[in-house]
């Protein structure tokens, strides 16, 4: 039995939360790395870079807190500017060969995968980073660094090693972001396809299958019956004097009654059964693996349940009855013949006085 359920995108929300966690961890790791830089430059005695990295540690801790409020674009923009500023300052002080250019390159590799408000932002930042590297290279060829690093050999090697590790993990992280972005894109596409498929298969008012989808189910049921001999029954259900309800209470009430009726039918039947809004106030039921005698008992019980169920709309109690026509699968070779048999049974019940179950 097909029931209407609200569409929820829990996986997408989970992916968003996970991305937020990744960004927060990234900010914390950047703060830790700059803490290491601070210690190295402190040992070198380059106090300008010590102060700059102390400021960077504070910035990244503040950005990690900003991630809690999901200020992604702001945090990523500040991160990009901070890395370029640190690279520029460090290369000016200690020279080109300590690996900060590779840190900027790893940032440029990750940039297109970050989320900004404007699509062009990451590409503009990449261009800015590339121009910075070229400018710093020209600067290093023409101007000597402020601090001579010959007497700080082991610390320079440690600094270079740290930057190469950062470059390596930056490339790996870029690949992870690309894979995650592709996964999210596929998930969104799948969700959209499922949503469109649901729109194509269901009735927008009741959430039940529409006629087109039910026709496919019936074609499958007929084929299955011919192959296995498993019996099934069809029930055409029509609300008695539905026009009178619309005229007395309004069409909004009529829609409400129709939705509540469908919900009552779905709750009464088994999961294997299929319910469809065939047209107007006509509801078609497919009772799978059900003999005629059992189908008559089910529909009679359902008729009584509907008759005794009051529907309250805007303070008014609306009572309805239904007429049901039952037909068992026979030698019908197509869906139209099968539905027509149930339809004739239902109209026979209408002529007999309504609020009853009849069989063809």
C-alpha positions as CSV (number, residue, x, y, z in Angstrom):
1,X,0.0,0.0,0.0
2,X,1.4,3.4,-0.9
3,X,1.0,6.1,1.7
4,X,1.8,9.8,1.4
5,X,4.8,10.9,3.5
6,X,6.4,14.4,3.7
7,X,9.7,14.6,1.9
8,X,12.7,15.1,4.2
9,X,16.3,15.6,3.3
10,X,18.0,14.2,6.3
11,X,21.1,13.1,4.4
12,X,21.6,16.5,3.0
13,X,21.4,18.1,6.5
14,X,23.9,15.5,7.8
15,X,26.3,16.3,4.9
16,X,26.0,20.0,5.8
17,X,26.8,19.3,9.5
18,X,29.7,17.1,8.5
19,X,31.1,19.8,6.2
20,X,30.8,22.3,9.1
21,X,32.8,20.0,11.3
22,X,35.5,19.7,8.7
23,X,35.8,23.4,8.4
24,X,36.0,23.8,12.2
25,X,38.8,21.2,12.4
26,X,40.6,22.9,9.6
27,X,40.6,26.2,11.5
28,X,41.9,24.5,14.7
29,X,44.7,22.7,12.7
30,X,45.7,26.1,11.1
31,X,45.9,27.5,14.6
32,X,48.1,24.6,15.7
33,X,50.4,25.0,12.7
34,X,50.9,28.7,13.4
35,X,51.7,27.8,16.9
36,X,54.5,25.7,15.6
37,X,55.7,28.5,13.3
38,X,55.6,30.8,16.3
39,X,57.9,28.5,18.2
40,X,60.4,28.1,15.3
41,X,60.6,31.9,14.6
42,X,61.0,32.5,18.3
43,X,64.0,30.2,18.3
44,X,65.3,32.0,15.2
45,X,64.8,35.4,16.9
46,X,62.6,36.8,14.2
47,X,60.2,38.7,16.4
48,X,58.2,40.3,13.6
49,X,57.2,36.8,12.4
50,X,56.6,35.7,16.0
51,X,54.1,38.5,16.5
52,X,52.5,37.8,13.1
53,X,52.0,34.1,13.9
54,X,50.6,34.9,17.3
55,X,48.0,37.1,15.6
56,X,47.3,34.2,13.2
57,X,46.7,31.8,16.1
58,X,44.1,34.2,17.5
59,X,42.5,34.7,14.1
60,X,42.0,31.0,13.5
61,X,40.6,30.4,17.0
62,X,38.1,33.2,16.3
63,X,37.3,31.7,12.9
64,X,36.7,28.3,14.5
65,X,34.1,29.9,16.8
66,X,32.6,31.7,13.8
67,X,32.1,28.3,12.1
68,X,29.6,27.5,14.9
69,X,27.4,30.2,13.5
70,X,28.1,28.9,10.0
71,X,29.9,32.0,8.7
72,X,31.6,29.8,6.1
73,X,32.2,32.4,3.4
74,X,33.7,34.9,5.9
75,X,36.0,32.4,7.6
76,X,37.3,31.0,4.3
77,X,38.0,34.4,2.8
78,X,39.9,35.5,6.0
79,X,41.8,32.2,5.9
80,X,42.8,32.8,2.3
81,X,44.0,36.3,3.0
82,X,45.8,35.3,6.1
83,X,47.8,32.5,4.4
84,X,48.8,34.8,1.5
85,X,49.8,37.5,4.0
86,X,51.9,35.1,6.1
87,X,53.6,33.7,2.9
88,X,54.4,37.2,1.7
89,X,55.8,38.3,5.1
90,X,57.8,35.1,5.6
91,X,59.4,35.1,2.2
92,X,60.3,38.8,2.5
93,X,62.0,38.0,5.9
94,X,63.6,34.6,5.3
95,X,63.6,34.1,1.5
96,X,62.1,31.9,-1.1
97,X,63.5,28.5,-0.2
98,X,61.5,27.6,3.0
99,X,58.5,26.2,1.2
100,X,55.8,28.8,1.9
101,X,55.1,29.1,-1.8
102,X,54.0,25.4,-1.7
103,X,51.6,26.3,1.1
104,X,50.0,28.9,-1.1
105,X,49.9,26.4,-4.0
106,X,48.1,23.8,-1.9
107,X,45.6,26.6,-0.9
108,X,44.9,27.4,-4.5
109,X,44.3,23.7,-5.2
110,X,41.6,23.6,-2.4
111,X,40.0,27.0,-3.2
112,X,37.5,25.9,-6.0
113,X,36.0,23.3,-3.6
114,X,35.2,25.8,-0.8
115,X,31.7,27.3,-0.5
116,X,31.4,31.0,-1.1
117,X,28.3,33.2,-1.6
118,X,29.5,34.1,-5.1
119,X,30.7,31.5,-7.6
120,X,33.4,33.7,-8.9
121,X,35.0,34.3,-5.6
122,X,37.3,31.2,-5.4
123,X,38.6,31.8,-8.9
124,X,39.4,35.4,-8.2
125,X,41.2,34.3,-5.0
126,X,43.1,31.8,-7.1
127,X,44.2,34.5,-9.5
128,X,45.3,36.7,-6.6
129,X,47.3,33.9,-5.1
130,X,49.0,33.1,-8.4
131,X,49.9,36.7,-8.9
132,X,51.3,36.8,-5.3
133,X,53.6,33.8,-5.9
134,X,54.9,35.3,-9.2
135,X,55.5,38.7,-7.5
136,X,57.3,37.1,-4.5
137,X,59.5,35.0,-6.9
138,X,60.5,38.2,-8.8
139,X,61.1,39.9,-5.4
140,X,63.3,37.1,-4.2
141,X,65.5,37.2,-7.3
142,X,66.0,40.9,-7.1
143,X,66.1,41.6,-3.3
144,X,67.8,39.6,-0.6
145,X,65.7,38.5,2.5
146,X,65.8,40.8,5.5
147,X,67.1,38.0,7.8
148,X,70.2,36.0,6.8
149,X,69.3,32.3,7.5
150,X,72.8,30.7,7.0
151,X,73.4,30.5,10.7
152,X,69.9,29.0,11.3
153,X,70.4,26.0,9.1
154,X,68.6,23.2,11.0
155,X,65.6,25.4,11.8
156,X,65.3,26.4,8.1
157,X,65.2,22.7,7.2
158,X,62.6,22.0,9.9
159,X,60.5,24.9,8.5
160,X,60.8,23.6,5.0
161,X,59.9,20.0,6.1
162,X,56.8,21.3,7.9
163,X,55.7,23.3,4.8
164,X,56.2,20.3,2.6
165,X,54.0,18.2,4.9
166,X,51.4,20.9,4.8
167,X,51.6,21.0,1.0
168,X,51.1,17.2,0.9
169,X,48.1,17.1,3.2
170,X,46.7,20.2,1.4
171,X,46.7,18.3,-1.9
172,X,45.1,15.2,-0.2
173,X,42.5,17.5,1.5
174,X,41.8,19.0,-1.9
175,X,41.1,15.5,-3.3
176,X,38.8,14.8,-0.3
177,X,36.9,18.0,-0.8
178,X,36.4,17.2,-4.5
179,X,35.2,13.7,-3.7
180,X,32.8,15.1,-1.0
181,X,31.5,17.7,-3.4
182,X,30.8,15.1,-6.0
183,X,29.0,12.9,-3.5
184,X,26.8,15.8,-2.3
185,X,26.0,16.7,-6.0
186,X,25.1,13.1,-6.7
187,X,22.9,13.0,-3.6
188,X,21.1,16.2,-4.5
189,X,20.6,15.0,-8.0
190,X,19.2,11.7,-6.7
191,X,16.9,13.5,-4.3
192,X,15.6,15.7,-7.1
193,X,15.0,12.7,-9.3
194,X,13.1,11.0,-6.6
195,X,11.0,14.1,-6.0
196,X,10.2,14.5,-9.7
197,X,9.3,10.8,-9.9
198,X,7.0,11.2,-6.9
199,X,5.3,14.2,-8.5
200,X,4.8,12.1,-11.7
201,X,3.4,9.1,-9.8
202,X,1.3,10.6,-7.1
203,X,-1.9,12.7,-6.8
204,X,-1.0,16.1,-5.4
205,X,-4.1,16.4,-3.1
206,X,-4.1,12.9,-1.5
207,X,-0.6,11.7,-1.9
208,X,-1.9,8.5,-3.4
209,X,-0.8,6.9,-6.6
210,X,-2.3,8.6,-9.7
211,X,-4.1,6.8,-12.5
212,X,-1.0,6.5,-14.6
213,X,1.0,4.8,-11.8
214,X,-1.9,2.5,-10.9
215,X,-2.2,1.4,-14.5
216,X,1.4,0.2,-14.4
217,X,0.7,-1.6,-11.1
218,X,-2.4,-3.3,-12.6
219,X,-0.5,-4.4,-15.7
220,X,2.1,-6.0,-13.4
221,X,-0.6,-7.7,-11.3
222,X,-2.3,-9.1,-14.4
223,X,1.0,-10.5,-15.7
224,X,1.8,-11.9,-12.3
225,X,-1.6,-13.5,-12.1
226,X,-1.2,-15.2,-15.5
227,X,2.2,-16.5,-14.5
228,X,1.5,-17.8,-11.0
229,X,-2.3,-18.0,-10.7
230,X,-2.2,-15.8,-7.6
231,X,-5.6,-14.1,-7.3
232,X,-6.3,-10.4,-6.6
233,X,-9.3,-8.2,-6.5
234,X,-10.1,-4.6,-7.5
235,X,-12.4,-2.3,-5.5
236,X,-13.8,0.9,-6.9
237,X,-14.8,3.2,-4.1
238,X,-16.9,6.4,-4.6
239,X,-18.1,8.9,-2.1
240,X,-21.9,9.1,-2.0
241,X,-23.4,12.6,-2.7
242,X,-20.0,14.2,-2.8
243,X,-21.4,17.2,-4.7
244,X,-23.7,17.9,-1.8
245,X,-20.7,18.1,0.5
246,X,-19.1,20.7,-1.8
247,X,-22.3,22.6,-2.1
248,X,-23.0,22.6,1.6
249,X,-19.5,23.2,3.1
250,X,-17.4,24.4,0.2
251,X,-14.8,22.8,-2.0
252,X,-12.1,23.2,0.7
253,X,-14.1,20.9,2.9
254,X,-14.6,18.5,0.0
255,X,-10.8,18.3,-0.4
256,X,-10.4,17.8,3.3
257,X,-12.9,15.0,3.4
258,X,-11.3,13.3,0.4
259,X,-7.8,13.4,2.0
260,X,-9.2,12.1,5.4
261,X,-11.0,9.3,3.6
262,X,-7.9,8.3,1.8
263,X,-6.0,8.3,5.1
264,X,-8.7,6.1,6.7
265,X,-8.5,3.6,3.8
266,X,-4.7,3.4,3.9
267,X,-4.7,2.8,7.7
268,X,-7.4,0.0,7.3
269,X,-5.7,-2.0,4.5
270,X,-2.5,-4.1,4.6
271,X,0.9,-2.8,3.4
272,X,0.8,-5.1,0.4
273,X,-2.4,-3.4,-0.9
274,X,-2.3,-0.4,-3.3
275,X,-4.6,2.6,-3.1
276,X,-5.0,5.1,-6.0
277,X,-7.0,8.2,-6.7
278,X,-8.5,7.1,-10.0
279,X,-10.3,10.3,-10.7
280,X,-12.5,12.9,-8.8
281,X,-13.9,11.3,-5.7
282,X,-13.2,7.7,-7.0
283,X,-10.6,5.7,-5.1
284,X,-9.4,2.4,-6.6
285,X,-8.1,-0.3,-4.4
286,X,-5.9,-3.2,-5.5
287,X,-6.1,-6.1,-2.9
288,X,-3.1,-8.3,-3.6
289,X,-3.2,-12.0,-3.1
290,X,-6.9,-11.9,-2.1
291,X,-9.8,-14.1,-3.0
292,X,-13.2,-12.6,-3.7
293,X,-14.8,-13.8,-0.5
294,X,-12.0,-12.2,1.6
295,X,-12.2,-9.0,-0.5
296,X,-15.9,-8.7,0.3
297,X,-15.2,-9.0,4.0
298,X,-12.5,-6.4,3.8
299,X,-14.5,-3.9,1.9
300,X,-17.6,-4.4,4.0
301,X,-15.5,-3.7,7.1
302,X,-14.0,-0.7,5.5
303,X,-17.4,0.6,4.5
304,X,-18.6,0.4,8.1
305,X,-15.4,2.1,9.4
306,X,-16.0,5.0,7.0
307,X,-19.7,5.2,7.8
308,X,-18.9,5.5,11.6
309,X,-16.0,7.9,11.2
310,X,-16.9,11.6,11.7
311,X,-14.8,14.1,9.8
312,X,-14.6,17.4,11.6
313,X,-14.0,20.5,9.4
314,X,-14.0,24.0,10.8
315,X,-16.1,22.9,13.7
316,X,-18.6,21.1,11.6
317,X,-19.1,17.3,11.7
318,X,-19.2,15.8,8.2
319,X,-20.4,12.2,7.9
320,X,-19.9,10.4,4.7
321,X,-20.8,7.0,3.2
322,X,-19.2,5.2,0.3
323,X,-20.4,2.7,-2.3
324,X,-17.9,0.0,-3.3
325,X,-17.8,-2.2,-6.3
326,X,-15.6,-5.4,-6.1
327,X,-14.4,-7.5,-9.0
328,X,-12.1,-10.5,-8.9
329,X,-9.4,-11.0,-11.6
330,X,-10.6,-13.3,-14.3
331,X,-9.7,-13.7,-17.9
332,X,-9.2,-9.9,-18.5
333,X,-6.2,-9.2,-20.7
334,X,-6.0,-5.5,-20.1
335,X,-6.3,-2.9,-17.4
336,X,-9.4,-1.2,-18.8
337,X,-11.5,-4.3,-18.8
338,X,-10.4,-5.0,-15.2
339,X,-11.2,-1.5,-14.0
340,X,-14.5,-1.5,-15.9
341,X,-15.7,-4.6,-14.1
342,X,-15.1,-2.9,-10.7
343,X,-16.7,0.3,-12.0
344,X,-19.9,-1.5,-13.1
345,X,-20.2,-3.2,-9.7
346,X,-19.9,0.2,-8.0
347,X,-22.6,1.8,-10.2
348,X,-24.9,-1.2,-9.5
349,X,-24.5,-0.3,-5.9
350,X,-25.4,3.3,-6.6
351,X,-28.6,2.2,-8.3
352,X,-29.4,0.0,-5.3
353,X,-29.4,2.8,-2.8
354,X,-25.7,3.6,-2.2
355,X,-23.7,3.0,1.0
356,X,-23.1,-0.7,0.1
357,X,-20.7,-3.2,-1.3
358,X,-21.6,-5.0,-4.5
359,X,-19.8,-7.5,-6.7
360,X,-19.9,-8.1,-10.4
